């Protein structure tokens, strides 16, 4: 509970104009509505019924009280205060990671850079409080993330950092320090810490920037990467870097110069260790700032008062209502009617973050589908659909966007959805906009190889289908020949029986019986002979159907196997299309580098 005072006491000066207005209203009302202007005062008491003076001026009294209350509300009466810190002065850290070629040296297995990335992940895991930013540098510095409390966002970018994503080479720590100062200034931090992760610092170039940072209240610490013996720097295409004399360059850890640099910056130095002793030592100096004592922290706070003036306006409302003839009725209705619930068109998050920022947060949490629905930027929406496996929606989101990256991403989505010819055309569009787009070239070659393999498999399948049709036709021809032979044999047998029946014999009783018996035998024989061709024909038809079914099954099996093989081959080719998260950072840095002032190349390219 604090003392009663006014936040805006100059509003009390409005009491004078209020008094003048009330006096003017009183004068005009008295002069215009008084019978004294038209009637003799001696006759006035006989014309008026009852005393009207008090009833005549009560609206002016109500208006005066309402005006005084409104002026007091505008003056801001307060008596409650809520202390709140103005600035967050402690535990603001900017990590500057050296991505020059010397970080590819293998004196630390598997390489300096890989060990530095692992150590950076450990640092982010240990940073549970405070704000952290990450920048990378060679000849020019580039911000990966600004100051944020979300260390998981920074950690997700660490694995994509490599020396190949940088558009220039060199090792200018002085420019990295100035970039770090800019990040601290943009976040409103007056006293922050900077951690250089590097193997070498040029004191001649970096001393002016160091002095500027120290004078601004910041500190610089160094984490040394490498060994005293050093190692050569491998080239991307094989071999090692050489100096102007033709000797192989051996980069060594300059611990003494790094330690002196950290001491001059008011911070600490430690070389990279296999345990957490290096981070414990460095973070102990970063998270505690002895110059920020309790007295200083009290000076950096301000009193936020809880204003009580708006409550006075509740007293003004009924008084204002009394100034109108029907005001009391309106006041009664306002008291009887239920108060409607406030309808907010915006959500709570909409007050503090844009839809794209909210969607980015959902994307980091792994909720790609929800992020895609919230993104307003078409390329980010397409990327979220792509991560969610919704390739058709990703393609649709990129409609109307004409840029190298949009065509490249559209090609990836088309390839994933199995539309290889369209994917090749999309990659070609990306190359037309940016001929040096390495990822588009690589993916286009993969898709074209997959299309060639599909065409080869289709041609093989058509050849196999023609061969099976020829085999089936030959089977039908042989079956027809067998059927014709059976018909010829049956016809010959019928002719033999007819000739035998026409031969002469003596006509006695016994011969008649013999003839009858022989005729019966012949009839039976003819019936058997007629049945035999029909049974043979049925058997051959069954055999034919079985052969056809077997041939169809064999063809279906072979075609199905080849289709599966084709699908597997396409899937393998699609898997070879890289999901390159580092490509986004590489293009981002390249774009920023082109927009910067082009400086002369560094003498040392490592």
Secondary structure, DSSP 8 states (H G I E B T S, - for coil): ----EES-GGGGGHHHHHHHHHHHHHHHHHHHH-GGGTS-HHHHHHH--S--HHHHHHHHHHHHHHHHHHHHHHHTEEEEEEEEES---S-EEEEEEE-SGGGG--SSSS-HHHHHHHHHHHHHHH--SSEEEEEEESSSEEEEEEEES-HHHHHHHHTT--GGG-SS----HHHHHHHHHHHHHHTT-SS-EEEEEES---HHHHHHHHHHHHHTT-EEEEEE-S-SS-EE-B-TTSSB-B-TTS-B-EE---HHHHHHHHHHTEEEEEE--SSSHHHHHHHHHHS--TTS-HHHHHHTEEEEEEE-HHHHHHHHHHHHHHTSTTHHHHHHHHHHS-------SS-TGGGTS-HHHHHHHHHHTT-HHHHHHH--SHHHHHHHHHHTT-HHHHHHHTTT--SHHHHHHHHHHHHHTT-HHHHHHHHHHHHHH-TT-HHHHHHHHHHHHHHHHHHHHHHHHHHHHHHHHHHHHHHHHHHHHHHHHHHHHHHHHHHHHHHHHHS----SHHHHHHHHHHHHHHHHHHHHHHHHHHHHHHHHHHHHHHHHHHHHHHHHHHHHHHHHHHHHHHHHHHHTS---HHHHHHHHHHHHHHHS------S---
